[in-house]
Amino acid sequence: MGERKNMTFKRLQSEVLKRVEELLNNLPKERLKDVIERRFGLKDGNQETLEAVGKDYGITRERVRQIESDALRILTERQNLAVLKPIFEYLDKLFEEHNHLVGEERLLNLVTGISESHPARAAVVMILTLGKPYQRFVECDKFYPHWITKRQARKQAERVIDYLAGHFNQQSQAVPSAEVLTIISSKHSDFSEKFIKNALDISKKISKNIFEEVGLSHWPEINPKGVRDKAYLVMKREGEPRHFVDITELINRANFSDRQAFPQTVHNELIKDGRFILVGRGTYALKEWGYEPGIVKEVIAKILSEAGKPLNRDEIVSTVLEQRRVRPNTVVINLQNNPEFERLEDGRYVLK
């Protein structure tokens, strides 16, 4: 089949399908072939259940399982598997390049160039199932489905993910994708870049957001669940207060999903979330930026309380404007017309 780098997806798809068809023709009965084709999805890319196949034949699911087992036993006989030797060689090189571990979705995409259900993808799964030393791991709490050719590869992937998860639990901050390799290499310098990427690819603990930042999967800034989380993520990237209409536009522009956000919904959600501070008419900031909740009068009161000494009008106005997007005159009015504040003879103010 030649070197992998010279193999086009179209040519490989054709070769895979041709070899599988040749292999299936070695089955002695048509029903054996039909069951295998339907169970692996070789006809249209969609696998059929034991129940569905059994219903068409008027037999039990256990009988279908037995037929499938008989067919696989025949297909794995040495003389039959010889048909797949060129494909096995191709796959062996691919696994070797990826340190013997590849996520199932990535693997099927790499081999076929197809990301949706297709007979070629089904054929690759069948070839992997028949061959050795390919081993499939189903989805679990830690990982998405993946394939390995060496058992230690999975243990190494667990070490990578556990180390990175520990790092994020300590730092509590997402990092750009480019920094992840540096973080892991500081502890596991023996792992290749491809292996690290594949370990991350199958991990359920670690994820990447749409801005190419990596962190723990349950973090809102990595997997935002609703309008509030999406607003938090886009505002964190902006780094400055924004009007709720602008925030809505940022959410929609980010393409988190096909679901469109609406300004009034964003406004209603942010005003109820403690992570956001209303700093002006419709303008929000993140509390973590140092903004405090409260109306202008309450902000003035806190400034005077923390100062521990009288402050003049300009000092109060400038400090309030660091916290609120309001007009200076609004601060002056709140200062002068409130019984909580006392104006001293020298023009400075204190709390009563």
Secondary structure, DSSP 8 states (H G I E B T S, - for coil): ---GGG--HHHHHHHHHHHHHHHHTTSSSHHHHHHHHHHHTTTTS----HHHHHHHHT--HHHHHHHHHHHHHHHTSHHHHGGGHHHHHHHHHHHHHTTTEEEHHHHHHHHHS--S--HHHHHHHHHHHHSSS-EEE---SSB-SEEESSHHHHHHHHHHHHHHHHHHHHH---EEHHHHHHHHHTT-TTS-HHHHHHHHHHBSSEEE-TTSEEEETTSTTTS--SHHHHHHHHHHHH-S-EEHHHHHHHHHHHTSSSS---HHHHHHHHTT-TTEEEEETTEEEEGGGT---S-HHHHHHHHHHHH-S-B-HHHHHHHHHTT-B--HHHHHHHHHT-TTEEE-TTS-EEE-
